[in-house]
Amino acid sequence: MKLNLKTIFTVTGFSLTIVLVFSIIIALGRVEYQIVGGQAGLVDLRAVDLSATAVQTLSWEHIPGRLLFPAETGSDAGEQTGENVPFGSYRMRILTPDNEPCTVEFMSLSFSSRVFIGGLEVDQIGTVAAAKDASVPETAYCRYFVTPQDNAVEIILQYANFVTSQNDPTTLRIGHSGLMSEKQIHSNFYSCLMIAVYVAAFLLNFGLFLFRPGQLENLYFSLACLLQALREGLAGEQILSVMLPNIPWGVMFSAQYLFIGLLAALILAFIDRLFPPLVQKAAKYAFFAVSALYALLILITEPRMYDFLRISYLAAVIAAIVYLVIRICPRFKTLAFDQYLSAFGLLFLFAAVLNDILFYAHTPLLLLGSRAYMQPAMIVFIFAQMVALFLQFARAERELGEVTERENTLTGQNEALQQIDRQRVRFLSTVSHELKTPLTVISNYAQLTRQHERESDRQDEYVVNKMLLVSSEVERLAMMVGQLLDIARIEEGRMEWSFRRVNMNVLIAEMIETYFPVLNKNHNKLNADIAAFLPGVYADEARIKQVLVNLISNAIKFTHDGTITVSARLEEGGVRVTVSDTGIGIPEQQLALIFERYYTGSERGGQNASGTGLGLFISRQIIEAHHGKISVTSIQGSGTTVFFWLPAQEGEELP
């Protein structure tokens, strides 16, 4: 796609504006956490100004196998049970610089927790018990306002986890209430903003899919954005849990794992539609099969298996990312600018996925894995696709404008051609009318002269023969003029018909007697084989005679010293009239052209293959207007047979 300077400035300005707005929103009210360590169960924050700095720590004392209460010691607890028992306690004593009110935040532990702060039970998430049947799982983001006593806060977390095999400690955050309130406002706003961005992207792309159902990439991308919105609502601040408190815990927990497979499959489908030759069919179907298997196992297995399934599936995702990067990098030079933006967004997303996998596995590698970047990467990815979409629409709009301009040009040319065609039809109609009168006069004078000469005492055979020739040629010219007039009427849709019941025996006999002697100049013989008592037909008598004259005229034209046979039979509830000859025939490759307009048959090699080439074309129009059929068969060198069929008139027989 060729970009002009205006397009480059527009895209650049739009991109910088969006980046600036998001940067301001993310930075506004953001609270950075200071990581503080310490010995297990004791965190000393007396040197930290909690009004200006929030702290996060993992320095819990872990007491597995025992549900510890305040004032109890845990020095000998859990030693015989090991670290993987499904219940236990965490304890932490925090030394604060003053007794100012603080806010303590953490994610509830391992699917059911009981929280003690300052010796008092302040919360219970789910039901904590040492037996699986008595334990009820649930998770929540915990936030408590506490007032230190004697510059210290003691926290005990009882937990029970019969769902998964992981009992990792939770990260605790603490700071003065004002600072933590600012942080909470920022977190809620940021989470809502992300959901709004995802939902807006979903609505936009799904609307585009409804507008153009053939562009499935819009459908796949919209569904991926919807999944991200749901995932954001379930994780972090758990906004969706607050809005829909009646959703079962198991459904929400399984959905977070299930969304991983669905999201990866949708993104691959989107990539396949965006860059059609990029993903080979075998690789695409293999990844879809792995994703389907992962989703099925999430639905049918116990939550204890989820972490193993997720790790296994993420290995497949990493393999797919490596495959796509290898396939897409060599194609960068051949991509259009909008595709380049999409590819950039994809590569950025791939890097974020790899980074987050390392981050949550606690295995940083060089610059990767130090912190999670999935959220900003998804925003960059969505933004890149939106800009690419804008460019695609700009290109489509430009191409549509060019097509419209060409259509307008063609419309103008078509109107001019139609005007010329109308003028041609009017010219044919006018000339035909003007020629009919002098031709009629010439024919009448030729016939009168011939009759006068025959009745004269000094009869001159030469004059009689010449007048017969003049009369014959005038009849032929009159027929050609009549054909031109009929063509004009057909094209203008004003062909006139005079239908009535016609006796075909009488019509065929009169036509042969009147026209064959006039038309026959090649010394042919005529055979008439007309069945007696043919049924009547509902037809325009003059037009049917015109068809017969055209068929006989063509037979005579391409036959010399041969035989012309006119036959008529009752067939299939109608009358079949056949005109056959023993002339030169028609080449097989020309049979399909015999009823076309202006086909004169000169390619057949007949000596008299002249005329307008309209006789058979008009004949077909006449027969079809009578709801009949007309056809031709021929063998080159052995003659031609043309027949037409008309439906019989039901009712009383004609006299």
C-alpha positions in Angstrom: 0.0 0.0 0.0 1.4 3.3 -1.0 1.1 5.9 1.7 1.1 9.7 1.1 2.4 12.2 3.6 -1.0 13.0 4.9 -1.7 9.4 5.8 1.6 9.0 7.5 1.0 12.1 9.7 -2.5 11.0 10.5 -1.5 7.5 11.6 1.5 8.8 13.5 -0.5 11.5 15.3 -3.3 9.1 16.1 -0.8 6.6 17.5 1.1 9.1 19.6 -2.2 10.5 21.0 -3.4 7.0 22.1 0.0 6.1 23.6 0.1 9.5 25.5 -3.5 9.1 26.8 -2.9 5.5 28.0 0.5 6.5 29.5 -1.1 9.3 31.5 -4.0 7.1 32.7 -1.7 4.3 33.8 0.7 6.6 35.5 -2.0 8.6 37.2 -2.2 7.5 40.9 0.1 4.6 40.3 1.8 3.3 43.5 5.1 1.5 43.3 5.7 -1.2 45.9 8.9 -1.5 47.8 9.9 -5.2 48.2 11.0 -5.9 51.8 12.3 -9.2 53.0 13.2 -10.5 56.5 13.3 -13.6 58.5 10.3 -16.0 58.2 7.4 -14.6 60.1 8.9 -11.1 61.0 9.1 -8.0 58.8 10.6 -4.9 60.1 9.2 -1.7 58.5 10.2 0.8 61.2 12.6 2.5 58.9 10.0 2.8 56.1 7.7 5.8 55.6 4.4 4.0 55.0 2.7 7.3 54.2 4.8 7.7 51.1 5.8 4.1 50.2 3.7 0.9 50.0 5.5 -2.3 50.8 5.1 -5.9 49.6 6.6 -8.9 51.2 6.5 -12.7 51.2 8.2 -13.3 54.6 5.6 -15.6 56.0 6.2 -18.3 58.6 4.7 -21.5 57.2 3.2 -24.0 59.6 1.9 -26.9 57.5 -0.5 -29.5 58.9 -1.9 -27.3 61.6 -4.7 -24.7 61.8 -2.9 -22.2 64.1 -4.9 -19.7 66.2 -3.7 -16.5 67.9 -1.5 -16.9 71.0 -0.5 -20.4 69.9 3.0 -21.4 68.9 3.8 -23.4 65.9 7.4 -24.3 66.5 6.7 -28.0 66.6 3.7 -28.0 64.3 3.6 -29.9 61.1 7.1 -31.3 61.2 5.8 -34.9 60.7 3.4 -34.0 57.9 5.6 -32.4 55.3 5.1 -29.4 53.1 2.4 -30.8 50.8 -0.3 -31.3 53.3 -3.6 -29.7 52.1 -4.0 -27.5 55.1 -1.9 -25.4 57.4 -1.2 -21.8 58.5 0.9 -18.8 57.6 1.9 -16.2 60.2 3.6 -12.8 60.0 4.5 -10.1 62.5 5.0 -6.7 61.0 6.8 -4.0 62.9 5.5 -0.5 61.8 7.1 2.9 62.3 4.0 4.2 64.1 0.4 3.4 65.1 -1.2 5.2 62.1 -4.1 3.2 60.5 -2.8 1.0 57.7 -4.4 -1.1 54.9 -3.3 -4.7 54.4 -4.0 -6.4 51.1 -3.4 -10.0 49.8 -5.0 -12.7 47.7 -6.8 -15.3 49.8 -4.8 -18.4 50.3 -5.3 -21.7 48.5 -9.1 -21.7 48.0 -10.3 -21.4 51.6 -8.9 -19.1 54.3 -9.5 -17.8 57.7 -7.9 -14.4 58.6 -6.8 -13.3 62.1 -5.4 -9.8 62.5 -4.3 -8.5 65.9 -5.6 -11.6 67.6 -9.1 -11.3 66.2 -10.8 -13.2 63.4 -11.7 -10.7 60.7 -12.7 -12.8 57.8 -13.3 -16.3 56.5 -13.2 -17.1 52.7 -14.9 -20.4 52.1 -14.7 -23.0 54.9 -11.3 -24.0 56.3 -11.2 -27.5 57.7 -8.7 -30.3 58.1 -10.9 -32.8 56.2 -11.8 -32.6 52.5 -15.5 -33.1 53.0 -15.7 -30.3 55.4 -13.7 -27.8 53.4 -15.5 -25.4 51.0 -13.2 -23.7 48.4 -13.5 -20.0 47.5 -11.1 -17.2 46.6 -11.2 -13.5 47.1 -9.0 -10.4 47.1 -8.7 -9.4 50.7 -8.4 -5.8 51.9 -8.5 -4.8 55.6 -8.1 -1.6 57.5 -6.0 -2.2 60.6 -4.5 -0.1 63.4 -1.1 -1.3 64.7 -0.8 -1.8 68.4 2.5 -1.1 70.0 3.9 -0.4 66.5 3.1 -3.9 65.3 0.5 -5.9 63.4 0.3 -9.7 63.7 -1.5 -11.7 60.9 -2.4 -15.4 60.9 -3.8 -17.0 57.8 -5.3 -20.5 58.1 -5.7 -22.3 54.8 -7.2 -25.5 53.4 -6.4 -26.6 49.8 -8.0 -29.9 48.6 -8.2 -28.5 45.1 -4.7 -28.1 43.8 -1.2 -29.3 44.8 0.1 -25.7 45.2 0.3 -24.1 48.6 2.5 -21.1 47.8 2.4 -18.1 50.1 0.5 -15.0 49.0 2.1 -11.6 48.5 1.1 -9.2 51.3 0.9 -5.4 50.6 0.8 -2.8 53.4 0.8 1.0 53.5 -1.0 3.9 55.2 -4.7 4.0 54.4 -4.6 7.2 52.3 -1.8 5.9 50.1 -3.5 2.5 49.7 -6.8 4.1 48.9 -5.2 6.0 46.0 -3.6 2.8 44.9 -7.0 1.0 45.0 -8.7 3.7 43.1 -6.0 3.5 40.4 -6.2 -0.3 40.3 -10.0 -0.3 40.0 -9.9 2.4 37.4 -7.2 0.6 35.4 -9.0 -2.7 35.6 -12.3 -1.1 34.4 -10.4 0.7 31.7 -8.9 -2.5 30.4 -12.3 -4.2 30.4 -13.8 -1.1 28.6 -11.1 -1.3 25.9 -11.6 -5.0 25.4 -15.4 -4.6 25.2 -15.1 -1.7 22.8 -12.7 -3.7 20.6 -15.2 -6.6 20.7 -18.2 -4.5 19.7 -16.2 -2.7 16.9 -14.9 -5.9 15.3 -18.1 -7.9 15.8 -20.0 -5.1 14.2 -17.6 -5.2 11.2 -18.1 -9.0 11.0 -21.9 -8.5 10.9 -21.4 -5.8 8.2 -19.1 -8.1 6.2 -19.7 -11.8 7.3 -17.1 -13.1 4.9 -14.2 -11.5 6.9 -13.9 -14.1 9.7 -10.7 -12.4 11.0 -13.0 -9.7 12.5 -15.1 -12.4 14.3 -12.0 -14.2 15.7 -10.4 -11.0 16.9 -13.7 -9.8 18.5 -14.1 -13.1 20.4 -10.5 -12.9 21.6 -11.2 -9.4 22.9 -14.4 -10.6 24.7 -12.4 -13.4 26.3 -9.8 -10.9 27.5 -12.6 -8.8 29.0 -14.0 -11.8 30.9 -10.5 -12.9 32.0 -9.7 -9.4 33.3 -13.0 -9.4 35.2 -12.2 -12.7 36.9 -8.6 -12.0 37.8 -7.0 -9.2 39.7 -9.6 -7.0 41.3 -12.3 -9.7 40.4 -14.8 -7.1 39.2 -16.9 -9.8 37.5 -17.2 -11.6 40.8 -18.5 -8.5 42.5 -21.0 -7.8 39.7 -22.1 -11.5 39.5 -21.8 -12.9 43.0 -23.9 -15.9 42.3 -21.6 -17.5 39.8 -20.3 -20.8 41.3 -16.7 -20.7 42.4 -15.8 -23.8 40.4 -17.1 -22.3 37.2 -15.0 -19.1 37.6 -11.9 -21.1 38.6 -12.2 -23.5 35.6 -13.0 -20.6 33.2 -9.7 -18.9 33.9 -7.8 -22.0 32.7 -10.2 -22.7 29.9 -9.9 -19.1 28.5 -6.2 -19.7 28.0 -6.8 -22.4 25.4 -9.7 -20.5 23.7 -7.7 -17.3 23.5 -4.7 -19.0 21.9 -6.8 -20.9 19.4 -8.7 -17.7 18.4 -5.5 -15.7 17.9 -4.1 -18.5 15.7 -7.3 -18.5 13.7 -7.0 -14.7 13.4 -3.4 -14.9 12.2 -4.3 -17.6 9.7 -7.0 -15.3 8.2 -4.8 -12.2 8.3 -1.8 -13.9 6.7 -3.3 -16.8 4.6 -0.1 -18.5 3.5 1.7 -18.1 6.8 0.3 -21.1 8.8 0.5 -24.5 7.1 -2.7 -26.5 7.3 -1.0 -29.4 9.2 0.4 -27.1 11.8 -2.9 -25.2 12.2 -5.0 -28.3 12.6 -2.5 -29.8 15.0 -2.6 -26.8 17.3 -6.4 -26.7 17.1 -6.5 -30.4 18.1 -4.1 -29.7 21.1 -6.3 -26.7 22.2 -9.5 -28.8 21.9 -7.9 -31.6 24.0 -6.7 -29.1 26.6 -10.2 -27.6 26.9 -11.8 -31.0 27.1 -9.4 -32.1 29.9 -10.1 -28.9 31.8 -13.8 -29.7 31.7 -13.6 -33.4 32.7 -10.6 -33.5 35.2 -10.3 -32.4 38.7 -8.8 -28.9 39.5 -5.8 -30.6 41.0 -4.7 -31.4 37.4 -5.2 -27.9 36.0 -1.6 -26.6 36.8 -0.1 -29.6 35.0 -2.4 -29.2 32.0 -1.7 -25.5 31.8 2.1 -26.0 31.9 1.8 -28.7 29.2 -0.4 -26.5 27.0 1.9 -23.5 27.4 4.7 -25.6 26.1 2.6 -26.2 23.0 1.9 -22.4 22.9 5.7 -21.7 23.0 6.3 -24.1 20.2 3.6 -22.4 18.1 5.0 -19.0 18.8 8.5 -20.1 17.7 7.0 -21.6 14.6 5.0 -18.4 13.8 8.1 -16.1 14.4 10.2 -18.3 12.1 7.5 -18.2 9.4 6.6 -14.4 9.7 10.1 -12.8 9.9 11.2 -13.6 6.3 7.9 -12.1 5.0 8.3 -8.7 6.6 9.7 -7.2 3.4 6.7 -8.3 1.3 3.9 -7.1 3.8 1.7 -4.1 3.2 1.9 -1.4 5.8 -1.3 -2.4 7.5 -0.1 -6.0 7.6 3.3 -4.8 9.0 1.5 -3.1 11.9 -0.5 -6.3 12.6 2.7 -8.4 12.4 4.4 -5.9 14.8 1.5 -6.2 17.3 1.7 -10.0 17.1 5.4 -10.2 17.7 5.0 -7.8 20.7 2.2 -10.1 22.0 4.4 -13.2 21.5 7.2 -11.6 23.5 4.8 -10.7 26.3 3.4 -14.3 26.4 7.0 -15.7 26.7 7.8 -13.1 29.3 4.8 -13.9 31.5 5.4 -17.6 31.3 8.9 -17.1 32.7 7.5 -14.6 35.2 4.9 -17.0 36.7 7.4 -19.8 36.6 9.7 -17.6 38.7 12.6 -18.2 36.2 13.6 -14.8 34.8 15.8 -15.0 31.7 17.9 -11.9 30.9 15.4 -9.1 30.4 12.4 -11.4 30.3 10.4 -12.7 33.3 11.2 -9.8 35.8 7.5 -8.7 35.8 4.3 -9.4 33.9 3.6 -7.5 30.7 0.5 -9.3 29.3 -1.9 -6.4 29.9 0.1 -3.7 28.2 1.0 -6.1 25.4 -2.7 -6.9 24.8 -3.4 -3.1 24.6 -0.5 -2.7 22.1 -1.8 -5.7 20.1 -5.4 -4.4 20.0 -4.2 -0.9 19.2 -2.0 -2.2 16.3 -5.0 -4.1 14.9 -7.2 -1.0 15.2 -4.7 1.1 13.3 -4.2 -1.6 10.7 -8.0 -1.8 10.4 -8.1 2.0 9.9 -5.6 1.7 7.1 -7.4 -1.2 5.5 -10.6 0.8 5.4 -8.8 3.8 4.0 -7.4 1.6 1.2 -10.8 0.0 0.6 -12.4 3.5 0.5 -9.8 4.6 -2.0 -10.3 1.5 -4.1 -14.1 1.9 -3.9 -13.8 5.5 -5.1 -11.8 4.3 -8.1 -14.3 1.6 -8.8 -17.1 4.1 -8.5 -15.4 6.4 -10.9 -14.8 3.7 -13.4 -18.5 2.6 -13.1 -19.6 6.2 -13.7 -17.4 6.3 -16.8 -18.8 3.0 -18.0 -22.3 4.1 -17.2 -21.8 7.2 -19.4 -20.3 5.1 -22.2 -23.2 2.6 -21.9 -25.8 5.4 -22.1 -24.0 6.7 -25.2 -24.0 3.2 -26.7 -27.7 2.8 -25.9 -28.5 6.1 -27.5 -26.5 5.1 -30.6 -28.4 1.7 -30.6 -31.8 3.5 -30.3 -30.8 5.8 -33.2 -29.8 2.7 -35.2 -33.2 1.0 -34.5 -35.0 4.2 -35.5 -32.9 4.4 -38.7 -33.7 0.8 -39.6 -37.4 1.4 -39.0 -37.4 4.6 -41.0 -35.4 3.2 -43.9 -37.6 0.0 -44.0 -40.8 2.0 -44.2 -39.3 4.3 -46.9 -38.1 1.4 -49.0 -41.4 -0.6 -48.9 -43.3 1.9 -51.0 -40.9 2.1 -54.0 -40.4 -1.6 -53.9 -44.1 -2.2 -54.0 -44.4 0.2 -57.0 -41.6 -1.5 -58.9 -43.1 -5.0 -58.2 -46.6 -3.8 -59.3 -45.2 -2.3 -62.6 -43.1 -5.4 -63.3 -46.2 -7.7 -62.9 -48.4 -5.3 -65.0 -45.8 -5.2 -67.7 -45.4 -9.0 -67.7 -49.2 -9.4 -67.9 -49.6 -6.8 -70.6 -46.8 -8.4 -72.7 -48.5 -11.9 -72.4 -51.8 -10.5 -73.5 -50.2 -8.6 -76.4 -50.4 -9.9 -80.0 -46.7 -9.4 -80.3 -45.7 -11.3 -77.1 -42.0 -10.9 -76.4 -40.7 -13.9 -74.2 -37.5 -12.0 -73.4 -39.5 -9.1 -71.8 -41.8 -11.6 -70.0 -38.8 -13.5 -68.5 -37.0 -10.2 -67.5 -40.2 -8.9 -65.8 -40.4 -12.2 -63.9 -36.8 -11.8 -62.8 -37.5 -8.2 -61.7 -40.6 -9.2 -59.8 -38.6 -12.1 -58.1 -35.8 -9.8 -57.1 -38.2 -7.1 -55.8 -39.9 -9.8 -53.7 -36.6 -10.8 -52.3 -35.7 -7.2 -51.5 -39.1 -6.7 -50.0 -38.4 -9.7 -47.8 -35.1 -8.3 -46.7 -36.6 -4.9 -45.9 -39.4 -6.7 -44.0 -36.7 -8.5 -42.0 -35.0 -5.2 -41.1 -38.3 -3.8 -40.0 -39.0 -6.9 -37.9 -35.6 -6.5 -36.2 -36.4 -2.9 -35.3 -39.7 -4.0 -33.9 -38.2 -6.9 -31.9 -35.5 -4.7 -30.4 -38.0 -2.0 -29.5 -40.4 -4.6 -28.0 -43.3 -3.6 -30.3 -43.7 -6.6 -32.5 -47.3 -6.8 -33.6 -49.2 -10.1 -33.5 -52.5 -11.1 -34.9 -53.4 -14.5 -33.4 -56.3 -16.6 -34.6 -57.1 -20.2 -35.3 -55.2 -21.3 -38.4 -55.6 -24.3 -40.6 -52.1 -25.6 -41.2 -53.0 -27.7 -44.3 -54.3 -24.6 -46.1 -51.5 -22.3 -44.9 -48.7 -24.6 -46.1 -50.4 -25.3 -49.4 -51.0 -21.6 -50.1 -47.4 -20.7 -49.2 -45.8 -23.3 -51.4 -48.0 -22.5 -54.4 -47.4 -18.7 -54.0 -43.7 -18.5 -53.1 -41.8 -21.5 -54.3 -42.0 -20.6 -58.1 -40.8 -17.1 -57.2 -37.9 -18.1 -54.9 -36.7 -21.1 -56.9 -33.8 -19.9 -59.1 -31.5 -23.0 -58.7 -33.7 -25.5 -60.6 -34.7 -27.5 -57.6 -37.6 -29.9 -57.3 -40.2 -29.7 -54.6 -41.7 -32.6 -52.7 -44.7 -31.8 -50.4 -45.6 -34.5 -47.9 -48.4 -32.9 -45.8 -50.5 -35.1 -43.6 -54.3 -34.8 -44.1 -56.5 -33.1 -41.4 -53.8 -31.5 -39.4 -55.1 -29.9 -36.2 -55.5 -26.2 -36.1 -53.0 -24.0 -34.3 -53.5 -20.6 -32.6 -51.0 -18.5 -34.5 -50.3 -15.3 -36.5 -50.8 -16.7 -40.0 -48.6 -14.1 -41.7 -45.7 -14.7 -39.3 -45.9 -18.5 -39.8 -45.8 -18.0 -43.5 -42.8 -15.7 -43.0 -41.1 -18.6 -41.2 -41.8 -21.0 -44.0 -40.6 -18.6 -46.6 -37.3 -18.1 -44.7 -36.8 -21.9 -44.3 -37.5 -22.6 -48.0 -35.5 -19.6 -49.1 -32.5 -20.9 -47.2 -32.9 -24.4 -48.5 -33.0 -23.1 -52.1 -30.1 -20.8 -51.5 -27.7 -23.7 -50.7 -29.2 -26.4 -53.0 -28.6 -26.6 -56.8 -30.5 -29.1 -59.0 -31.6 -30.9 -55.9 -34.7 -31.6 -54.0 -36.6 -29.5 -51.4 -39.0 -31.4 -49.2 -41.7 -29.8 -47.1 -43.5 -32.1 -44.7 -46.0 -31.7 -41.9 -47.1 -34.2 -39.3 -49.0 -34.4 -36.0 -46.5 -34.9 -33.2 -46.6 -34.6 -29.4 -49.9 -32.8 -29.4 -48.9 -30.3 -32.0 -47.9 -29.8 -35.7 -44.3 -30.4 -36.8 -43.3 -28.8 -40.0 -40.1 -29.8 -41.6 -38.1 -28.3 -44.5 -35.2 -30.5 -45.8 -32.9 -30.2 -48.7 -30.1 -32.1 -50.5 -27.7 -29.2 -50.6 -24.2 -28.6 -49.3 -25.2 -28.9 -45.6 -23.7 -27.0 -42.6 -20.3 -27.6 -40.9 -20.8 -29.0 -37.4 -18.9 -26.1 -35.8 -21.4 -23.7 -37.3 -24.6 -25.4 -36.3 -24.7 -23.5 -33.0 -24.6 -20.2 -34.9 -27.4 -20.9 -37.4 -30.0 -19.0 -35.4 -27.7 -16.1 -34.5 -28.4 -12.6 -35.8 -26.5 -11.6 -39.0 -25.3 -15.2 -39.7 -25.4 -15.4 -43.5 -23.9 -18.8 -44.0 -21.2 -17.4 -46.3 -18.7 -19.6 -44.6 -20.6 -22.6 -45.9 -19.5 -21.8 -49.5 -22.8 -21.4 -51.1 -22.7 -19.4 -54.3 -25.8 -17.5 -53.3 -24.9 -17.2 -49.6 -26.0 -13.6 -49.4 -28.6 -11.7 -47.5 -29.1 -10.0 -44.2 -28.5 -13.0 -42.0 -31.7 -12.2 -40.1 -34.2 -14.8 -41.5 -33.5 -17.7 -39.1 -33.0 -15.3 -36.2 -36.5 -13.8 -36.8 -38.0 -17.2 -37.4 -36.8 -18.4 -34.0 -38.3 -15.2 -32.3 -41.6 -15.9 -34.1 -41.8 -19.6 -33.1 -40.8 -18.9 -29.5 -43.5 -16.3 -29.3 -45.9 -19.0 -30.3 -44.6 -21.2 -27.5 -43.1 -23.6 -30.1 -39.7 -25.1 -30.9 -37.4 -24.8 -33.8 -34.2 -26.8 -34.5 -31.8 -27.8 -37.2 -29.8 -30.9 -38.1 -27.3 -31.2 -40.9 -24.5 -33.3 -42.4 -22.0 -31.4 -44.4 -22.3 -32.4 -48.1 -25.6 -34.3 -47.5 -28.2 -31.6 -46.9 -30.0 -29.8 -44.1 -33.2 -30.4 -42.2 -34.9 -27.6 -40.3 -38.2 -28.1 -38.4 -40.5 -26.1 -36.2 -43.2 -27.3 -33.9 -46.4 -25.5 -32.8 -48.9 -26.6 -30.1 -52.3 -27.6 -31.5 -55.3 -25.5 -30.8 -57.7 -27.3 -28.4 -61.4 -27.2 -29.2 -63.6 -27.8 -32.3 -61.9 -28.9 -35.5 -61.4 -26.2 -38.2 -63.6 -26.6 -41.3 
